[in-house]
């Protein structure tokens, strides 16, 4: 004899648990091929869910998409991902012997950054408004390479795959001329400069660090003082010194900065870490850090004036701007750490 029908009461809360229902709905959608969850960094979960019925492929040394909508694992320590391949990032081991770099220690201090002049002479001395207003910056201690990066040093980085070859078009290019190995590398993008400095265990300096290393604290206009460049102090276009070509690094001892850094005016200008702020220094950091901005685009700053610089371009407070994706014949690299 059949007994009475038993009815089971199920808690509404257990069935209608919102989180559980969402998981079930998502699973059904994935299995049906109707939805592929995206990997959103910083979301509820950084774990990527691959496309259904897909076998991921991540061969050794590959860092792109696994073919199923998810990224392959990050590159091992000491390597970086470039064009979906793991390449050298830092010297040592299989990434090349670390070169010897002469570093100069710059002690912490406060200096007046930018151009300072009385109202009657501000246009004559300062030139452009991007170097205004002068403002005090307190810079922590750091180290700076005594010399600009030479073509020989850069070639070592290129040989390991950590750096891309420089642009070698034009007679002034140093990257492919065996007779210019002791000249500064030129025709390099901002990203090339960043990659080289990373490879040697350094970084690009900030504008504030660069200017402090070039000027010290006494307000001088040039690394050596207030007088304009001569052929004994800087390899520039003044008085026809440079003959439109680079010069071996460290061969202008009369042009050293207060800290003993060579070639901070002339030869090649040097990329720094900052984004472009062409309107002036309003809102610039006062702690010596790089002045970057979210969504700042490709525009970057370079400092020091190159072999074509005139009196104004060679001044240590002068600022120049260019897309970091471009190269120029008298723009190169100096590293910091």
Residue pairs with C-beta under 8 A, 6 or more apart in sequence:
26 35
26 37
29 35
30 36
30 37
30 49
30 52
31 52
33 52
33 53
36 49
36 51
36 52
36 69
37 48
37 49
38 69
39 46
39 47
39 48
39 49
39 70
39 71
48 69
48 70
48 71
49 70
50 56
50 66
50 68
50 69
50 70
51 68
51 69
54 67
54 68
54 69
55 67
55 68
56 66
56 67
56 68
56 70
56 72
57 66
57 67
58 66
58 72
58 73
61 85
61 86
62 72
62 84
62 85
62 86
63 71
63 72
63 73
63 74
63 75
63 81
63 84
63 85
63 86
64 71
64 72
64 81
64 84
64 85
65 71
65 72
65 84
66 72
74 81
75 81
75 86
75 89
76 86
78 88
78 89
78 90
78 92
78 93
78 95
79 86
79 87
79 88
79 89
79 95
80 86
80 87
80 88
80 89
80 162
81 87
87 161
87 162
88 94
88 95
88 96
88 160
88 161
88 162
88 199
89 95
89 162
89 198
89 199
90 162
90 198
90 199
90 201
91 97
91 98
91 99
91 157
91 160
91 162
91 199
91 200
91 201
92 98
95 160
95 161
95 162
95 199
96 156
96 157
96 159
96 160
96 162
96 199
97 156
98 200
98 201
99 153
99 156
99 200
101 145
101 200
101 202
101 335
102 145
102 146
102 147
103 143
103 144
103 145
103 146
103 337
104 143
104 144
104 145
104 146
104 213
104 259
104 260
104 261
105 141
105 143
106 139
106 141
106 142
106 143
106 144
106 209
106 212
106 213
106 259
107 141
108 138
108 139
108 140
108 141
109 138
109 139
109 212
109 217
110 136
110 137
110 138
110 139
110 217
111 136
111 137
111 139
111 211
111 212
111 215
111 216
111 217
111 219
112 134
112 135
112 136
112 137
112 219
113 134
113 135
113 136
113 137
113 207
113 208
113 211
113 212
113 281
113 284
113 317
114 131
114 132
114 133
114 134
114 135
114 281
114 317
115 122
115 125
115 126
115 127
115 131
115 132
115 134
115 315
115 317
116 134
116 219
117 124
117 125
117 126
122 132
125 221
126 132
126 317
127 312
127 318
128 319
129 279
129 280
130 277
130 278
130 279
130 280
130 281
130 319
131 280
131 281
131 317
131 318
131 319
132 280
132 281
133 280
133 281
133 282
134 281
135 281
135 284
135 286
136 286
137 208
137 212
137 284
137 285
137 286
137 287
137 288
138 286
138 287
138 288
139 208
139 209
139 212
139 287
139 288
140 287
140 288
142 205
142 209
142 336
142 337
143 336
143 337
144 205
144 209
144 213
144 259
144 261
144 334
144 335
144 336
145 202
145 334
145 335
145 336
146 250
146 260
146 261
146 262
147 249
147 250
147 262
147 263
147 334
148 184
148 185
148 249
148 262
148 263
148 267
148 268
148 270
148 332
148 333
148 334
149 184
149 185
149 193
149 196
149 332
149 333
149 334
149 335
150 181
150 182
150 183
150 184
150 185
150 249
151 174
151 175
151 177
151 180
151 181
151 182
151 183
151 184
151 185
152 181
152 182
153 185
153 196
154 163
154 166
154 175
154 185
154 188
154 196
154 333
155 175
155 181
157 163
157 195
157 196
157 199
157 200
158 164
158 165
158 166
160 199
162 195
162 196
162 198
162 199
163 192
163 195
163 196
163 199
164 189
164 192
164 195
165 175
166 173
166 174
166 175
166 185
166 186
166 187
166 188
166 192
166 327
167 173
167 175
167 187
167 188
167 327
168 175
168 176
168 187
169 187
170 187
170 329
172 186
172 244
172 245
172 246
172 329
172 330
173 186
173 187
173 329
174 180
174 183
174 184
174 185
174 186
174 187
174 246
175 185
175 186
175 187
175 188
180 246
182 248
182 249
183 246
183 247
183 248
183 249
184 246
184 249
184 263
184 267
184 268
184 332
184 333
185 268
185 332
185 333
186 246
186 268
186 306
186 327
186 328
186 329
186 330
186 331
186 332
187 327
187 328
187 329
187 331
188 196
188 271
188 327
188 331
188 332
188 333
189 324
189 325
189 326
189 327
190 271
190 298
190 300
190 324
190 325
191 324
191 325
192 333
193 204
193 270
193 271
193 332
193 333
194 203
194 204
194 271
194 273
196 333
196 335
197 203
197 204
197 333
197 335
197 336
200 335
201 337
202 335
202 336
202 337
203 273
203 335
203 336
203 337
204 271
204 272
204 273
204 290
204 335
204 336
205 213
205 272
205 273
205 334
205 335
205 336
206 272
206 273
206 274
206 288
206 289
206 290
206 291
207 272
207 273
207 274
207 290
207 291
207 301
207 303
207 319
208 285
208 288
208 289
209 272
209 288
209 336
210 264
210 270
210 272
210 303
210 304
210 334
211 303
211 316
211 317
212 288
213 257
213 259
213 261
213 264
214 223
214 257
214 261
214 264
214 265
214 303
214 304
214 316
215 223
215 257
215 258
215 316
215 317
216 257
216 258
216 259
217 258
218 258
220 226
220 258
220 316
221 315
221 316
221 317
222 228
222 229
222 233
222 234
222 255
222 265
222 314
222 315
222 316
223 234
223 255
223 256
223 257
223 258
223 261
223 264
223 265
223 316
224 233
224 254
224 255
224 256
224 257
228 238
228 311
228 314
229 236
229 238
229 241
229 255
229 265
229 266
229 309
229 311
229 314
230 238
230 239
230 241
230 254
231 239
231 241
232 252
232 254
232 255
233 252
233 254
233 255
233 265
234 241
234 252
234 255
234 263
234 265
234 266
234 267
234 309
234 314
235 241
235 242
235 246
235 247
235 252
235 263
235 266
235 267
235 307
236 242
236 265
236 266
236 305
236 306
236 307
236 308
236 309
236 310
236 313
236 314
237 244
237 307
237 308
237 309
237 310
238 309
238 310
238 311
238 314
241 266
242 266
242 307
242 308
244 307
244 308
245 307
246 267
246 268
246 307
246 330
247 266
247 267
247 307
249 262
249 263
249 267
250 262
250 263
252 262
252 263
252 266
252 267
253 262
255 262
255 263
255 264
255 265
255 266
256 262
257 264
263 304
264 304
264 316
265 304
265 305
265 309
265 314
265 315
265 316
266 304
266 305
266 306
266 307
266 309
266 314
267 306
267 307
267 330
267 332
268 304
268 306
268 307
268 330
268 331
268 332
269 302
269 303
269 304
269 305
269 306
269 309
269 320
269 330
269 331
269 332
270 302
270 303
270 304
270 331
270 332
270 333
270 334
271 300
271 301
271 302
271 324
271 331
271 332
271 333
272 290
272 300
272 301
272 302
272 303
273 290
273 292
274 290
274 291
274 292
274 300
274 301
275 291
275 292
275 293
275 296
275 297
275 299
275 300
275 301
276 296
276 297
276 299
276 300
276 301
276 321
277 283
277 284
277 291
277 293
278 321
284 291
285 291
298 323
298 324
298 325
299 321
299 322
299 323
299 324
300 321
300 322
300 323
300 324
301 319
301 320
301 321
302 320
302 321
302 322
302 331
303 316
303 318
303 319
303 320
304 314
304 316
305 313
305 314
305 315
305 318
305 320
306 313
306 328
306 329
306 330
306 331
306 332
307 330
308 329
308 330
309 330
312 318
313 320
322 328
322 331
